[in-house]
């Protein structure tokens, strides 16, 4: 079981590295393709919203393992092809497919984690898994720093991602379809409130990670240093959040991190001091930990026969609105990037707060 979980985590890390990799070379790509290249990010999340649901249906009806393999093919092969394409339209197609595969892989991994992890460690495993997005972002940042040539950058990333196929062979078909750990609940209510939670979470995390580098660079702050620290702190915080949620419950832990995200979002909105802004960005990575255990939480709520599908239906609107259009919404706001981002983070935190009140608790204390 441990070998399976480690293999799942490593594939999840490579998927996270893949989907975030373009964020750190967008300025270079824009000098070639123009500002239109920035829409590869929302397109990847739109693809992810569709892929997450489509591949989860395959996982629930036929095979978790087969669906996982399809998802790996769909993000590894297009990532490699980035090194060779010279057309903006083809870039759009490739990043739609990458998002389709990555988010399909994510949803299947949440179901695996809920089914294979011991109940008292599910939140921990889920939050480590989700926290790998920070490590993926950190690795992408480092990769962009080391490989300034775009062809080499994407080719090397694609070659490393091929390891996912080797790891897939170490993952068996899931046969432990554990029961839902919550009392009898309204599936419709969970879908509605979970979707609102997901929209708020993605509207918080995706613009924060995707636009912080651009914001710091525009203010002539050392973006590589601050983002590296923020991503490392975010990974540690996500890991701790899952363990805390295993101890005191998913809902109480969510309230704890919202109490961090709201005041520091306000600080970002109100301050013009570079040091305070940098500190805010780092603390906001901690505040985003209300998203750490969400995938496993939803997988605990839904019954086995619709676990992957239900979880990905909840994530659908989050990926579409928060991921697909979140960055665009912030970029289209008229108040300046710093203020636009601050407003978006406050609104996102309030969405999560409003939804979590009605979601069922799954941790028995």
N, C-alpha and C positions, 0 to 999 in steps of 0.2 A: 504493500500500500504506500509506503514512504517513497519508494522508487517512482511510483505512478504520480504521486503528488509533486515530487521534485521535477519530473519530466513535464508535467502540466505547467508548473511555474516557469520553467525555462522557455517553453513555447510561448507562454503569455508575455514574457519579457521581450522575446524577439518580435512578437506582434506589436507590442507597444513601441519598440524602437522603430519599427517600420512605419507606423502611422504618424509618428511625430517627427520623423526624419526630415520631411520637407520644410518644417517650420523654421529650421535653423539655416536654410540656404535660400529662403524666399527673396531676400534682397539681391543675391547674385542672380537668381532666376529671373527676377523682374527686369534686370538690365538687359536680358536677352529677349524675353517674351512680353515685357510690359507689365502694367499693374494687373492685368487679367489673370496672371499666374496665381495671385493670392486666392482666387476662388477654387483652387485645387483643394484647399483645406475644408471649406464647407461641402464640396462635392464628395470628399472622402467620408464625411459623416452622414451625408444623405445615402450614399451607398451602404454605409454601416447600418443605418436604420432599417433598410430593406433586407440586407444580408443577415442581420441578427435574427429576424423573424423567419426568413426562408430556411436558413440552415438549422434553426432550432426545431422547426416542424419536422425536418428530416431526422434530427436527433431523437425526437420523442417517438416518431412513428416507426422508424427503421433501426437506426444505429447511431449511438453517440460517436463511436470511433470513426465510422465512415464520414459522418458530417464533419468531424474534426479534420480529417484528411483533406476533404474538399476545401475547407476554410484555409488550410495551410497553402494549398496550391494557389488559391486566389489572392493571397497577399505576397507570397515569395516570388512567384514568376513575374508579376507586374513590377515589383520593386527592382528586380534585375533589369527589366526592359527600360527603366528610367535612364540607364546609362547609354542607351542607343537611340532613343526617340529625339526628334528635332522639331516636333510640332506641338503647339499649345493644345490643339484639340486632342491629340493622342495622350498628352499629359492628363487632361481631364478624364479621359477614359481609364487610364491606368490608376489614377487615384480614387476614382469611383470603385474600381475593382478591389484595390487595396483595402479601402474602408469596408467593403462588402465582406471580404475575407477576415479581416482583423476582428470586427465586431461579432461576426458569426463565431469565431474562435472564442471570444470572450464569454459569450452567453453559454456555450457548451462547457467551458471551464468552470463557470459558476455552478452548473448542475453537477458536474463531476465532484467539485469541492464539497457540496452539500451532501452528496451520497457517500463519499469515501472518507471524509474527515470525522473524527470522533466528535460527538455533539458539543462537548465543552471546549473544543478548539476550532469550531467552524468559523466563528467570527475572526479569529486570529489568522487562519489559513486564507479566508476570503480577503481580509485586509492586506495581508502580505501580497496576495495576487494583484489586488487593485493598486497597491503601492508600487508595483513594478512599473507602472506608467511613469512614475517619477524617475526611476532608474533608467528606463528606456529613454526618457527625455534627456537625462544627464549624459547617457552614452551618446545620444545623437548630437548633443552640444559638443562633446569632446571630439566626436568623429568629424564634425564640421570644422573644428579648430585644426585638426591634424591633416585633413584632406581637403584642400582648398579647390582642387580640380573637381568639377561636378561629376564628370564621367567616372572618375576613380571613386569618388564618394559613394555614388549609388551602386556601382559595381561591387565594391567591397562589402557594403551593407547587404546586398543581395546574396553574395556568396556565403556570408556568415549566417544569414537566415535559412540557408539550405540545411543547416543542422536540425531544423524543425522536423524534417522528414525522418532523420535518424531517431530523434526523441519519440516520434509517433509510434515507432515499433515497440517501445517500452510501455505503451499505454494499452491496457486490455479494454474490452467492452465492459461498460458498467452494468453489473448485475445486482448491485445493492441499491435498489430503488426505494430509499427510506421514505417513511410516511411524513406528511406535513407535521411540523412541530408546533403549530399554533392550533388553538381551539377552532371549532367550526366557524368559518368566516365567510362573508359575502365576497365571492371572487370578483364580482363587478366593482364593489367598493375598493378592493385592493388594487384593481387595475387602474381605477380613476386616481386614487390618492397616490399610488406608487408612481404613476405617470407624472403627476405634478412634482413629486419628490425628484424624479429623474430629470425632468426639465430644469428644475432649479439647480440640481447638482451639475449637470452638463453646462448650463449657462454660467456657472461659477468656475468650474475647473478648466474647461476648454479655452475660453478667452483669457483666463489668468495665465495659463501656461503658454498659450500661443502668442499672446500680445505683450507679455512682460519684457521679452527681449527687445522688441521694437520700441517699447516705451522707454526703457532704460537707455537704449542707444540714442534715441532722439534727445534725451536730456544729458548726454555725454557722461553718463555714469558707467562704470565698468560692468557691462551687462554679463559677460562671461562669468565673472566672479560672483556677482549677486545671484544670478540664476542657478549657478552650480550649488551654492550654499542653500538656496531655497528648495531645490529639488532633493538634495540630500536630507534636509530637515523634513520635507514632506514625506519621504519614504519612511523615516523613523516614526513620524507622527501617525502615519497610516497603520503601521505595524502595531503600535501601542493602542490605537483606537480600537482595533479588532479585539485585542485581549481585554481591554476595558469593557467593551460591549458584551463579551462572554461572561464577565463578572457582574456588571450592574444592569445589563439589559441594553437592547438596541436603541430604545426610545430615549432613555436617560442620557446615553452617550451622545446622541444626536443633539439634544438640548445643550449639552456641555460645549460642543464645538460650534454651534450657532452663536453661543455667547462670546466666542472668540472672533468669529467671522464678521459679525455686524459692526462692532466698534472699530475694528481695523479697516474695514471697508470705508467707514466714515472718515477715518484718519487719512486714507489715501485721497478721498474726495476733497478734503479741506486743506491738506498741507501742500506747501510748495517747497519744503525743505528736502533736498536730495537724500540726506541720511534717514529722515523719518519715512520717506517714501520707500527706501530700500528695506528698512525694518518692517514696514507694513507688508510689503510683498512676501517677505520671508514668513511672517506670522500668519498671513493669509493662506499660505500653503498648509500650515497647521490647522487653521480653521476649516479648510476643505475636507478634513478627515471625516466629516459626517457622511461622506460618500464611500468611505473605506470598506465597510462591511455590507453595503446596500445590496450588492449582487447576491451574496449568500443569504442575506435576510429574506429577499424575495423568493429565493429557491427553497427556503425553509417553509414559507407560507403556502406555496402551491403544491397540489398533490402530485405524486410521481408521474402520472400519465400525461401531465401537461407542464411539468416543471421547467424544462428548457424553453418551451413556447411561451408560458405565462411570464417567465422572467424577461424574455426578450420583447414581449408585447409591452411590458412596463417600460423597458428601455427604449422602445421605438420612438415615442415622442421626444424623449430626452435627447436621443441621438439626432433626430431630425431637426428639432427646434434649437436645442442647446448646442449641439455639435455642428449640425448643418448650417444653421443660420446665426448661431451665437456670435461668432467672430464678425460676421457681416453686420449684425445688428449694432454691435459696438462701434465698428468702423463707420457706419452710416449716421451715428449720433453726432450732433453739431457742437458739442461742448469742449472738444479737445480730448485726446486719447486718455489722459490721466483721469479726467472727470467722467468721461464716458464709461471707462472701466470701473471706476468707483461706484457709479450709479447702478451699473449692471450687477455688480457683486452684492450690493445691498438688496436689490430686488430679488436676486436669486436666493439669498439667505432667507428672506421672508417667505418665499414660495416653499422652501423646504420646511420651515417652521410651521406653516399653515397645514401642510400635508401630514407631517409626522404625528400630529395629535390623534388622527383617526386610524393610523396603521396598527395592526395587531402586534403585540409583543410575543417573541418566540423563545425568549430565555426565561427559564423557570428558576426563580431565586428561592 
